[in-house]
Amino acid sequence: MATVEKDIKEKSERISKVKNIVKKRVRELREIELPQTPISEDTSWKESVFSQPENIVRIGSVFSGIGAIEHAFQRLKLKYQIMFAGDIEPKCKQSYFANYKINEEDWFSDIRDFDARKYKGHVDFIIGGAPCQAFSMVGHRLGFEDARGTLFYEFARVVKETQPKVFLFENVRGLLSHDKGRTWRVMHDIFEELGYDVKFRVLNSRDYGIPQHRERVYCLGFKKLTNFLFPAPIELEYKMYDFLEDFIDTKYFLKEKGIKFVTSSKNRSKFYTQINGDIQLCQKRNQQFNWHGDFVYHPDSVLTPTDANFDEFIFDVRDVEEKYYLSEKVAKYVLAGGTKNFKTSTRTDLDVARPLLQSMHKMHRAGVDNYVTHKGRIRKLTPRECLRLMGFKDSFNIVVSDTAMYQQAGNSIVVDVLIAILKQMDITKYGIAQ
């Protein structure tokens, strides 16, 4: 049985108990729809200064992945201490330990086996995003019927056991509409029952400095009543191309089959793929296998000859599908100089085109029709580029395979959105003096 199916159908006494509690709560619900917390109209958060930068913020992290909140603190140059963290994926632990300082005894693998009571009174801020596949628009959307959906209760349990001053819960946008809003209402009510003032809103990373279209629910819980508005969007200053690497290994370039899939009209009209987009569709953990997502037409490649005469020859590859490219067999015919008795030009990329023929779909030799060449090739994003598009600076150490890194980047929270939230709430107020 595939791992995903095993996760969905997993059974235990604990999971069954959670499902029964949820069903009972859903039946008791009277009001389902909840209004999202408003956004501030003031964009000054970007230049704001933390009120108590010398304070140390003690962090508890669950479903930690590669540590988006920890990297946010690093980028902000704030003082923090990791009290505990954990993830069920072993390779996440490799990445986490290679980038952050944490004691081995404070790491847990399965949150269901994690007893957080010893950390009560020693944690200021808890963050986590329970597995989102149970509520995702592209998943089965089984919610709490999916065993992974019940992991939300483990997050709530850790909050209850540790009593942090504030927590942040992140998940996919589809969580709000799942089961006509009942699922989110249950979660929201549980957070309030734990004694927290709850604020939540869907935020898009493209509104906070990262050229990626990635909408997520961000839910904050404050131990005290708090007047909080989510940070205002800012103007996007960068395009996806600004995040790309200069040198690309040949293994990231797509082969013929991948190119045909990525450039097809069907996939691009349905927004399964895009090439050279200004805004990334959404980081996917399995892009390298399913070819859904973002690709770039690379302007320079060591795999193809460089001709300085064509350095300024630019065309919009987004309008060119693979079917218009010549196969190796056709290219040999087109660029051939003719027969023994009849010679023709082999020139392409003319400044002034030859007369366009009504029969040019037959692809005559180059001396009759018009052909262009370009030294670029289509390729996929590298793991480092994926990290950049999730807000991770190049200081982040990559210590796992490409496959694992793609997955970890795709599962992460966008760091720049976290930075906006941390600045808006002035996270240093919740820390402790040294």
Backbone torsions as a table, in degrees:
resi	resn	phi	psi	omega
1	MET	NA	135.6	-180.0
2	ALA	-62.1	151.7	-177.8
3	THR	-57.6	-43.3	-177.5
4	VAL	-62.1	-40.2	178.3
5	GLU	-65.9	-38.3	178.0
6	LYS	-62.0	-43.1	179.4
7	ASP	-61.5	-44.3	-176.7
8	ILE	-64.5	-43.3	-172.7
9	LYS	-94.4	1.4	-177.2
10	GLU	-53.4	137.8	-178.4
11	LYS	-126.9	144.1	173.7
12	SER	-163.1	164.6	179.0
13	GLU	-61.3	-37.3	-178.6
14	ARG	-66.8	-45.1	-179.9
15	ILE	-64.3	-42.7	179.1
16	SER	-61.9	-38.6	179.7
17	LYS	-63.6	-43.4	179.2
18	VAL	-62.8	-45.3	-179.5
19	LYS	-60.4	-39.1	179.4
20	ASN	-67.3	-38.9	178.2
21	ILE	-62.8	-43.5	-179.1
22	VAL	-62.1	-47.8	-179.1
23	LYS	-58.5	-39.8	179.5
24	LYS	-66.1	-42.8	-179.7
25	ARG	-64.7	-41.9	-179.6
26	VAL	-60.6	-41.1	-179.8
27	ARG	-64.2	-29.5	-176.6
28	GLU	-86.6	-8.4	-177.0
29	LEU	-67.9	135.3	176.1
30	ARG	-107.1	-43.0	-178.9
31	GLU	-116.2	130.2	-174.1
32	ILE	-104.4	-48.3	-172.1
33	GLU	-72.9	134.6	178.3
34	LEU	-123.0	133.0	178.7
35	PRO	-75.4	140.7	177.4
36	GLN	-73.8	149.9	176.8
37	THR	-65.1	134.1	-178.5
38	PRO	-63.1	163.8	175.4
39	ILE	-99.2	142.1	177.6
40	SER	-67.5	150.9	175.8
41	GLU	-92.4	-4.6	-176.3
42	ASP	-98.0	120.2	-179.5
43	THR	-92.3	11.9	-175.4
44	SER	-68.9	-8.7	-179.5
45	TRP	-57.5	-29.7	-176.8
46	LYS	-62.9	-36.8	-178.9
47	GLU	-100.8	-0.3	-175.1
48	SER	-66.2	153.9	-179.3
49	VAL	-110.2	138.5	178.6
50	PHE	-66.4	138.9	-174.5
51	SER	-72.6	-31.2	-176.2
52	GLN	-135.6	65.7	-173.9
53	PRO	-63.3	-15.7	179.6
54	GLU	-83.4	-13.3	179.1
55	ASN	-67.6	148.7	175.1
56	ILE	-101.2	126.1	178.2
57	VAL	-96.4	120.8	-179.3
58	ARG	-89.8	119.1	-171.8
59	ILE	-105.6	137.7	168.2
60	GLY	-117.3	128.6	-174.3
61	SER	-125.1	129.5	175.4
62	VAL	-124.1	153.7	-170.3
63	PHE	49.4	51.5	-164.0
64	SER	-69.8	-28.3	-179.1
65	GLY	56.9	-127.4	-179.6
66	ILE	-103.5	18.1	170.4
67	GLY	74.5	59.6	-180.0
68	ALA	-64.3	-42.9	-178.6
69	ILE	-68.5	-36.6	178.4
70	GLU	-63.8	-40.9	178.8
71	HIS	-68.4	-33.4	176.6
72	ALA	-62.0	-42.6	177.6
73	PHE	-64.1	-38.8	177.5
74	GLN	-62.3	-46.1	-179.1
75	ARG	-64.7	-34.1	179.5
76	LEU	-81.8	-7.1	-178.8
77	LYS	59.2	38.2	177.5
78	LEU	-94.9	156.9	179.2
79	LYS	-87.9	130.8	-178.9
80	TYR	-150.7	159.8	177.1
81	GLN	-135.1	128.7	179.8
82	ILE	-85.0	112.9	-179.1
83	MET	-82.9	-40.3	174.2
84	PHE	-159.1	157.7	178.3
85	ALA	-159.3	161.6	178.9
86	GLY	-174.9	155.5	176.6
87	ASP	-158.9	144.3	-176.1
88	ILE	-77.2	-16.6	-179.4
89	GLU	-85.4	115.5	-176.6
90	PRO	-56.4	-35.7	-177.1
91	LYS	-74.2	-20.6	172.3
92	CYS	-65.4	-37.4	178.5
93	LYS	-62.6	-39.9	177.3
94	GLN	-58.0	-48.6	-179.2
95	SER	-65.8	-40.6	-177.0
96	TYR	-64.6	-48.8	-177.7
97	PHE	-68.7	-22.1	178.5
98	ALA	-80.5	-9.6	-174.5
99	ASN	-125.4	-15.2	-177.0
100	TYR	-136.7	158.6	-178.8
101	LYS	-95.3	115.9	-179.7
102	ILE	-151.4	145.2	176.8
103	ASN	-79.2	143.2	-178.6
104	GLU	-56.0	-39.4	-177.1
105	GLU	-71.2	-12.2	179.1
106	ASP	-97.6	8.4	176.6
107	TRP	-105.0	136.8	175.5
108	PHE	-125.7	151.5	-179.1
109	SER	-94.7	-46.4	-177.8
110	ASP	-116.4	117.4	-177.4
111	ILE	-60.3	-25.5	-179.1
112	ARG	-69.0	-18.8	178.7
113	ASP	-103.6	4.5	-174.1
114	PHE	-91.2	119.5	176.0
115	ASP	-98.5	108.4	-173.7
116	ALA	-94.2	2.4	-173.2
117	ARG	-61.9	-29.6	-179.3
118	LYS	-69.3	-12.9	-179.5
119	TYR	-95.7	1.9	-178.7
120	LYS	-59.3	129.5	-179.0
121	GLY	83.3	-0.8	-177.4
122	HIS	-118.9	10.1	-179.3
123	VAL	-128.5	130.6	179.1
124	ASP	-93.5	-36.0	-169.6
125	PHE	-142.3	124.8	176.9
126	ILE	-116.3	137.4	179.9
127	ILE	-136.4	145.3	176.3
128	GLY	-174.0	152.5	174.4
129	GLY	-127.5	99.2	-179.4
130	ALA	-58.1	151.8	-179.1
131	PRO	-44.6	129.0	-170.4
132	CYS	-96.3	-6.6	-174.0
133	GLN	-60.2	-28.3	-177.8
134	ALA	-67.7	-19.4	-176.4
135	PHE	-120.7	-3.5	-174.9
136	SER	-69.3	145.6	177.7
137	MET	-62.0	-28.8	-177.2
138	VAL	-96.4	4.4	179.1
139	GLY	-104.1	-160.6	-179.1
140	HIS	-78.1	-20.6	-179.6
141	ARG	55.2	44.7	179.1
142	LEU	-86.7	-9.9	177.0
143	GLY	60.0	-128.9	-177.7
144	PHE	-73.1	-11.5	174.2
145	GLU	-73.1	-23.6	173.6
146	ASP	-83.0	127.6	-177.5
147	ALA	-55.3	-31.0	179.8
148	ARG	-67.5	-28.6	179.0
149	GLY	-66.1	-27.6	-179.0
150	THR	-74.6	-10.2	179.0
151	LEU	-67.2	-16.7	173.5
152	PHE	-56.4	-38.4	-179.0
153	TYR	-63.8	-30.8	177.6
154	GLU	-68.7	-38.0	175.4
155	PHE	-61.5	-46.6	179.9
156	ALA	-62.7	-36.5	178.5
157	ARG	-63.2	-44.0	179.5
158	VAL	-62.8	-39.2	176.4
159	VAL	-62.0	-44.6	-179.8
160	LYS	-62.5	-41.1	-176.3
161	GLU	-74.4	-29.0	-175.2
162	THR	-101.8	-24.6	178.9
163	GLN	54.1	57.7	179.4
164	PRO	-69.2	163.5	177.5
165	LYS	-71.0	-29.7	179.6
166	VAL	-155.0	149.1	174.6
167	PHE	-132.9	159.7	176.1
168	LEU	-132.0	121.6	178.0
169	PHE	-114.0	128.8	-176.7
170	GLU	-121.7	142.5	177.5
171	ASN	-161.3	178.6	-177.7
172	VAL	-72.0	157.0	-179.4
173	ARG	-60.3	-35.0	-177.5
174	GLY	-60.0	-16.0	178.3
175	LEU	-59.4	-37.1	-175.8
176	LEU	-68.2	-31.1	-177.3
177	SER	-98.9	-6.5	-176.5
178	HIS	-61.3	134.1	-179.7
179	ASP	52.6	44.1	177.2
180	LYS	57.5	31.8	176.6
181	GLY	92.3	-7.0	-176.5
182	ARG	-66.6	-40.7	-177.8
183	THR	-58.9	-48.8	-178.5
184	TRP	-67.2	-35.5	179.4
185	ARG	-62.1	-40.1	177.5
186	VAL	-61.6	-46.9	-179.7
187	MET	-62.0	-47.1	-178.5
188	HIS	-58.7	-44.5	-179.0
189	ASP	-64.4	-37.6	179.7
190	ILE	-64.5	-43.8	177.6
191	PHE	-59.1	-41.8	179.5
192	GLU	-67.0	-37.9	179.2
193	GLU	-65.2	-24.9	176.6
194	LEU	-76.8	-5.5	175.8
195	GLY	97.6	26.5	-176.2
196	TYR	-115.1	144.7	172.5
197	ASP	-83.6	112.4	-168.7
198	VAL	-99.0	130.1	175.1
199	LYS	-126.1	135.9	179.0
200	PHE	-148.5	153.3	178.2
201	ARG	-166.8	150.7	172.5
202	VAL	-83.0	126.5	177.8
203	LEU	-123.1	146.3	-179.9
204	ASN	-111.3	130.1	-176.5
205	SER	-61.6	-24.6	179.4
206	ARG	-67.0	-18.0	178.9
207	ASP	-87.6	-0.5	-175.9
208	TYR	-132.4	30.7	169.7
209	GLY	102.8	-8.2	-177.7
210	ILE	-110.4	123.5	-178.9
211	PRO	-75.9	64.4	177.5
212	GLN	-141.7	130.5	177.6
213	HIS	-84.4	98.9	-175.8
214	ARG	-143.0	102.7	-178.6
215	GLU	-96.4	130.3	179.7
216	ARG	-140.8	152.9	173.8
217	VAL	-85.8	128.9	175.5
218	TYR	-116.1	118.8	-177.4
219	CYS	-117.7	119.9	178.0
220	LEU	-105.6	140.4	174.5
221	GLY	-123.8	120.9	-179.8
222	PHE	-106.0	135.0	-178.8
223	LYS	-67.0	-27.3	177.1
224	LYS	-114.7	154.0	175.7
225	LEU	-57.2	128.6	-171.9
226	THR	-135.3	134.5	175.3
227	ASN	-87.2	96.9	-174.5
228	PHE	-130.1	133.8	171.4
229	LEU	-120.7	142.8	-179.5
230	PHE	-68.9	151.0	-175.9
231	PRO	-61.7	141.9	-179.5
232	ALA	-70.3	145.8	176.0
233	PRO	-62.9	153.0	176.6
234	ILE	-121.1	162.3	-179.0
235	GLU	-68.5	135.4	179.6
236	LEU	-78.8	119.2	-174.7
237	GLU	-96.9	-12.8	-173.2
238	TYR	-123.4	157.7	171.1
239	LYS	-110.7	165.6	-178.7
240	MET	-57.1	-34.7	-178.3
241	TYR	-60.9	-26.7	179.8
242	ASP	-68.3	-13.5	-176.6
243	PHE	-102.2	3.6	-174.8
244	LEU	-85.4	156.7	179.0
245	GLU	-84.1	156.3	-179.9
246	ASP	-79.5	-42.1	-179.4
247	PHE	-108.7	128.9	-177.7
248	ILE	-122.2	127.4	176.2
249	ASP	-65.1	146.3	-176.8
250	THR	-61.3	-22.1	-176.7
251	LYS	-68.6	-13.3	-179.5
252	TYR	-90.0	-2.5	179.3
253	PHE	-87.1	138.1	179.4
254	LEU	-74.5	145.8	174.0
255	LYS	-89.8	-179.4	-170.9
256	GLU	-54.4	-44.5	-177.3
257	LYS	-62.8	-43.2	179.4
258	GLY	-65.4	-39.1	179.7
259	ILE	-62.9	-43.0	-179.6
260	LYS	-61.4	-40.2	-179.5
261	PHE	-68.6	-48.6	-174.4
262	VAL	-64.3	-36.9	-173.7
263	THR	-93.2	1.6	-177.5
264	SER	-69.3	149.0	-179.6
265	SER	-60.0	-42.1	-176.3
266	LYS	-59.4	-49.4	-176.7
267	ASN	-66.8	-35.5	-177.6
268	ARG	-81.1	-31.7	177.3
269	SER	-71.2	-29.1	177.7
270	LYS	-90.8	3.6	178.4
271	PHE	61.4	32.3	171.4
272	TYR	-75.7	-33.5	-178.3
273	THR	-138.0	158.9	169.8
274	GLN	-150.7	152.8	-179.1
275	ILE	-120.0	129.4	179.3
276	ASN	55.0	38.9	178.2
277	GLY	-72.1	148.7	176.3
278	ASP	-73.4	-35.7	179.2
279	ILE	-117.6	127.6	-179.6
280	GLN	-66.7	140.3	-179.5
281	LEU	-60.2	-58.8	176.4
282	CYS	177.4	132.0	-178.3
283	GLN	-64.8	127.9	-178.9
284	LYS	-117.5	139.5	-175.6
285	ARG	-71.6	-25.6	-175.5
286	ASN	-116.1	29.3	-177.9
287	GLN	-58.3	-36.1	-175.8
288	GLN	-66.7	-18.4	-178.5
289	PHE	-102.3	-37.5	-175.2
290	ASN	-100.8	-5.1	177.3
291	TRP	60.1	21.7	172.0
292	HIS	-94.8	133.6	176.8
293	GLY	133.7	-143.0	-171.2
294	ASP	-109.3	137.2	178.7
295	PHE	-136.4	158.0	179.8
296	VAL	-126.5	146.0	173.8
297	TYR	-92.5	104.0	-170.1
298	HIS	-74.8	128.0	-174.1
299	PRO	-76.3	-8.7	-177.5
300	ASP	-148.9	136.3	-176.9
301	SER	-148.6	136.9	177.4
302	VAL	-75.9	-8.3	-176.7
303	LEU	-83.8	-16.6	-178.1
304	THR	-125.5	150.2	-176.7
305	PRO	-61.4	143.8	176.7
306	THR	-99.4	130.5	177.8
307	ASP	-126.8	111.3	-176.0
308	ALA	-58.5	-24.7	-178.9
309	ASN	-65.4	-21.7	-175.3
310	PHE	-111.0	13.9	-178.5
311	ASP	-59.0	-31.2	-177.2
312	GLU	-101.3	8.0	177.8
313	PHE	-83.4	105.8	-173.8
314	ILE	-122.5	136.1	171.3
315	PHE	-138.3	160.6	-175.3
316	ASP	-84.3	103.0	-175.6
317	VAL	-67.2	-18.1	179.2
318	ARG	-65.0	-18.6	-179.7
319	ASP	-100.3	6.0	-175.6
320	VAL	-118.2	118.0	178.6
321	GLU	-92.0	161.9	-178.0
322	GLU	-60.0	-30.9	-176.8
323	LYS	-63.0	-17.0	179.2
324	TYR	-87.7	-7.1	178.4
325	TYR	-85.7	150.1	-177.4
326	LEU	-84.6	135.3	172.8
327	SER	-71.5	166.5	-178.4
328	GLU	-59.7	-40.1	-178.6
329	LYS	-65.6	-46.0	-179.6
330	VAL	-67.3	-38.6	-179.5
331	ALA	-61.5	-39.0	178.8
332	LYS	-62.8	-39.3	179.5
333	TYR	-68.3	-48.4	-176.4
334	VAL	-60.5	-38.9	-175.0
335	LEU	-93.2	6.1	177.2
336	ALA	-74.3	149.3	-176.9
337	GLY	-83.0	6.4	179.6
338	GLY	104.4	-165.6	-179.4
339	THR	-98.6	-177.9	-178.3
340	LYS	-62.4	-36.9	-176.9
341	ASN	-94.8	-12.9	-177.0
342	PHE	-137.5	109.9	-178.6
343	LYS	-103.3	144.0	179.5
344	THR	-137.6	159.7	-179.2
345	SER	-68.2	148.3	176.2
346	THR	-111.2	11.1	-176.8
347	ARG	-69.4	137.5	172.6
348	THR	-123.7	179.2	176.6
349	ASP	54.7	50.3	-178.9
350	LEU	-75.1	149.6	173.8
351	ASP	-68.9	-37.6	177.7
352	VAL	-122.2	124.0	-174.1
353	ALA	-72.1	152.3	170.6
354	ARG	-70.0	160.6	177.0
355	PRO	-55.3	130.4	179.3
356	LEU	-75.4	130.5	-176.5
357	LEU	-100.3	148.2	178.0
358	GLN	-68.1	-17.3	-179.0
359	SER	-101.7	14.8	-173.3
360	MET	-67.7	-14.8	176.5
361	HIS	-63.5	-17.3	179.0
362	LYS	-79.9	-8.4	178.5
363	MET	54.6	78.7	174.6
364	HIS	-73.6	179.2	177.7
365	ARG	-64.5	160.4	-174.6
366	ALA	-58.5	-26.5	179.9
367	GLY	-73.2	-8.2	-178.1
368	VAL	-111.9	-46.3	-179.3
369	ASP	-104.7	-178.7	-177.9
370	ASN	-109.2	132.8	178.5
371	TYR	-136.7	148.2	177.0
372	VAL	-127.3	154.5	176.8
373	THR	-129.4	161.9	177.4
374	HIS	-152.5	144.7	-174.7
375	LYS	-79.5	-6.1	-178.2
376	GLY	-79.2	163.6	174.7
377	ARG	-141.1	155.6	178.5
378	ILE	-82.3	138.5	178.8
379	ARG	-144.0	167.8	176.0
380	LYS	-94.4	169.2	178.5
381	LEU	-72.1	147.6	176.4
382	THR	-85.1	162.1	176.5
383	PRO	-56.6	-39.7	179.6
384	ARG	-63.3	-39.9	178.4
385	GLU	-66.7	-37.4	176.5
386	CYS	-62.0	-42.1	177.8
387	LEU	-62.6	-43.8	178.9
388	ARG	-59.4	-39.2	-178.7
389	LEU	-78.2	-0.1	170.6
390	MET	-108.2	3.8	176.4
391	GLY	93.6	7.6	179.5
392	PHE	-89.7	126.5	178.2
393	LYS	-72.7	167.6	-178.2
394	ASP	-70.4	-5.0	175.0
395	SER	-71.5	-15.1	178.4
396	PHE	-70.2	126.1	-176.8
397	ASN	-83.0	126.2	174.8
398	ILE	-94.6	115.5	-176.1
399	VAL	-124.7	7.0	-179.3
400	VAL	-119.4	175.4	-179.6
401	SER	-67.2	163.3	176.8
402	ASP	-56.6	-44.7	-178.4
403	THR	-57.0	-48.1	-180.0
404	ALA	-65.2	-38.1	-177.2
405	MET	-69.4	-38.4	175.3
406	TYR	-59.4	-44.8	-179.3
407	GLN	-64.0	-44.4	-176.5
408	GLN	-67.4	-40.4	177.8
409	ALA	-64.9	-43.9	-178.3
410	GLY	-66.6	-23.5	-179.7
411	ASN	-92.4	-6.9	-172.2
412	SER	-78.7	172.5	171.6
413	ILE	-96.6	144.6	179.8
414	VAL	-71.4	120.3	-173.9
415	VAL	-60.4	-39.7	-175.9
416	ASP	-65.7	-30.9	175.7
417	VAL	-68.5	-40.8	177.7
418	LEU	-62.2	-40.6	179.3
419	ILE	-61.1	-43.1	179.0
420	ALA	-61.0	-42.6	-179.9
421	ILE	-67.5	-44.3	-179.9
422	LEU	-60.7	-39.3	179.4
423	LYS	-71.8	-40.5	-178.8
424	GLN	-62.9	-38.8	-178.0
425	MET	-90.0	-6.4	-175.9
426	ASP	53.1	70.2	-173.6
427	ILE	-56.6	-24.5	-177.4
428	THR	-64.9	-22.3	178.6
429	LYS	-63.8	-21.6	-175.9
430	TYR	-98.7	2.8	178.4
431	GLY	-86.9	-172.7	179.5
432	ILE	-121.8	150.7	178.0
433	ALA	-72.1	148.7	-178.9
434	GLN	-69.8	NA	NA
